Amino acid sequence: MFSGNQVSAWEKNPIVTGVAAGLVAGAVTGGSERVLDRLVSKKQKRHDRRVREGSAHEVAGPRFVSKLLGRRLDSQEKKRANLAFGVAYGVGWGLIHSGLRKRFPVLRRWGGLPFAIPFFFACDGIIAPALGLSPGLNRVPWQPNAKEMGNHIAWGAAAELVHRLAARVR
């Protein structure tokens, strides 16, 4: 147990907290993806597949690893690439979130919502199209976009919760 002025490793090291927040948020988002996907109609899913092969998250890992190796991946390699991308994405954005919430405390409000909304527009509106992982938001049907925004809100809330819990650990 900690006593007096002792501070936990979580509070002392924002990098550890950022990594943990990103990984936990990624796991939570996996659950929100499954729940929110049920709200997207089959018609909208078909339309979505006509404009892109999958969400930026589904496409990124295999595409990056395929380019790195210079060959097509088999199904097992695609699964591993998706897992690796998910971990890297969670850790990277967890660190970014940790740094930004420290510098801009307003991002901590409302369960991380002030971070989550710009996070969605940055990822799905700018970064993914710039990397050729997905077309712009205006080409994707509104239901998959709403689902992705919901996933980013779940990510932001989970990451914020980890930071708040880490601040309480004694």
C-alpha positions, 0 to 999 in steps of 0.5 A, spaced: 500 500 500 502 507 498 502 512 504 502 519 505 506 522 499 507 516 495 505 516 488 503 510 484 507 508 477 500 510 473 500 517 476 508 518 475 508 515 468 503 518 463 506 514 458 504 507 462 497 510 463 497 512 455 499 505 453 494 502 458 488 507 456 490 506 448 490 498 449 483 498 453 480 503 449 482 498 443 479 492 446 472 496 448 472 499 441 472 492 439 466 490 443 462 497 440 464 495 433 460 488 434 454 492 437 454 498 433 455 494 426 448 491 427 445 498 426 447 498 419 443 496 414 445 490 409 443 495 404 448 500 407 453 495 408 453 493 400 453 500 398 459 501 403 463 495 400 462 498 393 466 504 395 471 501 399 473 494 401 473 495 408 473 500 414 480 503 414 481 499 420 480 493 417 484 495 411 490 498 414 494 492 417 494 487 411 495 493 406 501 496 410 504 489 412 503 487 404 507 493 402 512 491 407 513 484 405 512 486 398 507 480 397 500 478 398 498 475 405 494 469 406 488 469 411 492 468 417 497 473 416 492 478 415 489 476 421 496 477 425 497 484 421 490 486 423 492 484 430 498 488 430 495 494 427 490 494 432 495 494 438 500 499 434 493 504 433 491 503 440 498 504 443 499 510 438 493 514 439 493 512 447 500 516 447 497 522 443 490 522 447 495 522 454 499 528 451 493 532 449 489 531 455 494 533 459 496 539 455 488 541 453 484 539 460 478 541 456 479 534 452 477 530 459 470 533 459 464 529 458 467 522 458 472 524 453 467 527 448 471 533 446 477 528 444 473 523 440 469 527 435 475 530 432 479 524 433 473 521 428 474 526 423 482 526 423 482 519 422 476 517 418 476 524 414 483 526 413 488 520 415 485 514 412 483 518 405 490 521 405 493 514 406 488 511 401 485 506 406 478 509 405 475 514 401 472 521 404 467 521 408 462 524 403 463 517 399 461 512 405 454 511 407 452 515 413 450 509 417 457 506 417 460 513 418 455 514 424 458 507 427 465 509 426 463 515 430 460 511 435 466 507 435 471 513 436 466 515 442 467 509 445 474 509 444 475 516 447 470 514 453 474 508 455 481 511 454 478 517 459 476 512 464 483 509 464 486 515 466 481 517 471 482 510 474 489 511 474 489 518 478 485 514 483 490 508 484 494 509 491 
